Amino acid sequence: MSYRILKVPVDCQEIIEFIDIFKLQTAKDAYSRNSLIHTKEHWGDVLTYGSGFIDSTMAISKNGELVPPFQHFASNKLKIYMNEKVGDFDLYSRHFYSEQGSYEIDIRYNIGSLANAFWGDLRLSLDGHFKVINATFSYDTREPHHEKLDYWIKMCTK
């Protein structure tokens, strides 16, 4: 299986909408605090491994629904977005000496509709303040969905 990876503009409308709906900017303290709590629950108070850092994977959705502690972000707009656009949503938290250095969010992203359910992979890299510093989009080149991908990229590069 071969994949094509495209660098998506970090200020494209789709990414801005995603950041806004998930409140990554307005609720960044809640994300930071809860991901740190999650990491300490699984790894203890010492958040370094040797001279490096610990990666913690925290799934915040199950069957298209937000799970604690993120369910309080749920709104009708967010539920529609989750059902139509986003599949698995995991927050990867990087901690170095108990402080967040960066976040990575990998999203199975539906660039078709519920009817055809064409999924791609969107990866966002965010700094400690949840500002997007890198965005990539990958898809299987053997799948004949280039029109949808082109449409998605055009939406992002308006």
Steps between C-alpha positions, in 0.01 A plus 500: 500500500646835403409835648529849371563773755420864432593796715177687565506876573464548875262791451257321268131526583460130587775512762380831642150350531639190670700708751192715568252213541728304732587819690871420481577869549224607739517189722874433477539497880244220529676299228840556661380422852305188404773359278750552783264325746456213252875463459564503876229235551675270254867586561514643852642831613830456318419603145843448349642178368876512536604831347200521268127548534190284521247478217149447626217397271158606619189408302234764557221350293327166483238412239491862387431635850738700717605321817596645841659739571422655162125437481427847635622640166212320330256717314258427220744654251781282633288182487410567137868565422605179679243294308565649157869579502703331770560134572747398768630795697809453715698770676869425527650700785871552536626589843850599599559555871124536561458771238340462159739556214271414214187315399429280203148425386441224248152495351329257268328765295201443273541714190198342334164467671327253729374322187840422346713537813835570337753536778843656493750576774556853623790565739529825688806596701434770758729687735441522876249780441304294244608708202529282189861477387462224242215330317517202267239295321561147372295254301543170322599568139338176383155633586323686214386801703723770360207730419400513865857551611549776245178662623620481861838648412332777298280579800816528710685720254233761424 
